[in-house]
């Protein structure tokens, strides 16, 4: 009996058996569903619209099959064509809604609420976490102060972006061309004498906010209410939300609210780990 041949046969059989699961796992990792998710991930991470060629290069897929996939995703509302560009894509309304729902109902929600609770305990005023949704600010979470006099807005509520501290902050962090187009599509309703309803004045204000890294609402949405907001970044350094404190000016003048900025920035850094 040739023991050497037997040993070699055994080695080949063992190697084939051990490598089979790896091949199967690799095959399972490359499915149409996962390729579609890869497309969505690229669009979410992009700073602007991506062309078919950009996506094909980034994902490593043939243009023909990628184009068919994008057609399906577009029909489902997960991607959309960039206006004025035939083959440039951005995230669609359905994907945007899904992202908001994930942020509002993810397992990190308790952790975020605990961070807001500690912030309210330190500042003594109502604090909230919000993100930009279309042309409005969406409250992801909110922790009320114990004061009887306060403005109540529950999670899921919307407020205009152009006259709120969080909204102006989130707008300021957008690419300038996208921001300008959005501002000109927004109804800049005047809520108080302090509301910025002129697009040029608003854009100048947003430039200042982007430079400072914080925004204020000086009774621009509701008379008698002041607010300060700072950005919350995700792990890639993209501004994904805003954390803010607000209160009646009779109790918290804007000058006093600005002294809370270091504590707000500390909370924003803690919130980053939850996204």
N, C-alpha and C positions, 0 to 999 in steps of 0.2 A: 504493500500500500504506500502511495506517495503522500507522506504526511505534509510535505511542503505545499503540494497542490491543494490538499484538504484545508490547510491553514489559510491559503490565499483565497479559496472559495468562501470560507467562513468570514473572512475580512470583508470581501465584496458584498456578501449578503447583509452583514451588520451595517456597513456603510449605506447600503441602499435603504435599509429599514430606518436608520436614524435620519437620513436626509429627506425621506418622504414627507414627514410632517412639516419640515421647513418649506418644501416646495408648495405643499397645500396651503400653509399659512400665507406664503407670499402671494399665491393666486387669490386667496380670499381678500388680501389687502388691496388688490387691484380690481375693483368691481365698478360697474357704471355708477352705482350709488356713491361710492367713495370718490370717484372722479368728479362727480357733480358737486360734492361737498368741497373738493379742492378748488373748483372754480369759484364757489361762493366765498371761500376763505381768501382767495386772491383779491376778489372785488372788495371785500370788507376791509382788508389791510391797505388797499390802494388809496392814494391821496386824491385821485381823480378817476375819470373814466379810463377803462382799458380796452384796447382794440383787440380784435380777434387774433392778430399776430402776436400782441403782447401776451395774451393768455396762452396761446399755443406754445410760446417760448418758455413761459414761466412754469407751465404744468407738464410740458413735454408730451403733448398730444397732437395728433394730426389735425390740421385745420378743418377738414371735412367732417370728421366725427365730432369735433368740438363745436362746430357750427350747429349740428343737429341737436347736440345737448343744450346749447344756449337757446335754441328755438323752443325746446320743451320747457326750460326754466323760465323763459320770457312768457310763454303761454300760461304758466302757473303763477306768475306774478313775483317770482323770486329774483329775477333780473329785469332790467329795463334798458332801452336804448338811450344813450345820451342825446338830448335834443340837438338837431342839426348835424349829427354824425351818424352815418348809416351803420357802421360796424364798430361802434364804441359802446361799451356796456358799463352800467353802474348797478348797485343793488336795487332791487325792486321793492314795492310797498309791502308785499307779503313777508319778505325777509326782514324788512325793517320792523314790522309789527312783531315778528317772532323774536327778534333781538330784544325788543322792549319787554316782551312777556318773560323772557329768560331772566333779564335783570330784575324784574319785579318779583318773580316767584322762584328764583334759584335757591339752592341750599345756603348760599351766602347771605340771604336776607336777614337772618337773625343776627349774624355777625355785624352787618352794617347797622342794624337798628341799635345794637349795643353801643357801637361807636357814637351814634347820634345821641343816645341817652347820656353817655359820659360827657359829651360836648355840651348838652343842655344843662347838665348838672354844674358844669364849670362856668358857663356864661350866664345862666339864669334866664335865657330867652329861647324862643322856638327856633329849631334848626331843621333844615331839610336837605334832601339829596335829590337832584333832578337831572334830566337829560333833555336834549333837543329832539322834538318829534315834529316833523314837518316844519311849520313856521311858529310852533308854540313850545313852551316849556312843559315837560311832563314830570310830575312829582313821582319819583320812585319810592321814596320813604320820607317820613316826617315824624318828628318828635316834639310834642307840645310842651311849653313851659307851664308852670302852675298858675300863672297869672290869669285873672278873670278876663281882663281886656286883652284880646288877641285876635288875629285873623286866622280863621280855620280853613285849611285846604287839605283834604284827605289825599293819601296816595292814589294816583290815577287821575288826579285833577290836572287841568291844563290852564296856563296863564300865557298871555302874549309874550313873545320873546323880546320885542323891541323896547319894552318899558319895565323889564324886571332885571335885577342884578344878575341872576343866573342865566337868563336868556341872552343878555348882552355879552356876558362872558363867553358863553358857548358859541355865539355868533362870531366873536372876535377871533376864536381859535380856528375858524374855517379858512381854507385857501381863499385869497382875496377875490378872485374872479367868481368863484362859487358863491361867496358871501354877497358880492355886489348884485349878482343875478337874483339871489333869494330875497334880498332887501327890496328890490324893485318889484318883486312879485307879492310882497307882503302888504296887507292892509295896515298902514301905520296909523291906527286909530289913536286919537288924542283923549286920554283918560283924565289928565290933570293939566294945569298950566305948565308943569315941568316935563311933560311927555315930549320926547324927541320924535316929531312926526315928519321931519324933513330928511330925506334919504342922505343928502350930503352931510348934514350935521351928525346924523347917526353914524355914518361911516367914519367920520373923523373921531367920534367918541370911541368907536370900536378899535381904531388904531391905537388910541391912548390906553385902552384896556389891555390890548394884546401886549403892549410894551410894559405895563405895570404888573400884569399877571393877577389882577383883581378888578372887580366891578362893584359899583354901588347903584342902588335905587334910591334916589333922593326924592321920595314922594312922587314918583313918576307913574306908578300904577294906581296906588290908593293914597289919597291925601292923609297925612298923619302917620304913614308907615315908612320906615327906613330899612334898608337891607344892604348887606355886604356879602359877596360871594367870591370863592376862590376855586380854581380848577382841580379836578380829580383826573389823574392820568392812569392809563392802563399800563401793562408791563412793557408795551412797545413804545411808551412815551406819547401816546395819542390822548388828547383830552376827550374823555368819554362821559364826564358828568361834572356837576358843580355842587359844592356844599356851601350852604349859606345860613346866615342868622338874620332874623328880622324881628322888629318890635315897633310899637308906637313911639314916635319921636318924643312924646311926653315923658317916656321912661328911658329911651335909648336914642340920644341924639346921634346923628351920623358921625360926628367926631369921636364919640365913645365907641360906636360900632367898629370904627377903623382900628381901635386898640385891640380888637378881638382877632385881627388877621393872623398873628402868629399861631394862635390856638386853632383857628380854622385850618391853617395850612398843615398843622400836625394831624388833625383829623383826616384831612385829604390824603396825606401820606399813608395813614392806616387803612383808609378805604381802598387805596390802590391795590392792596393785597387781596381784596375780595372780588376783583374783576379778572 
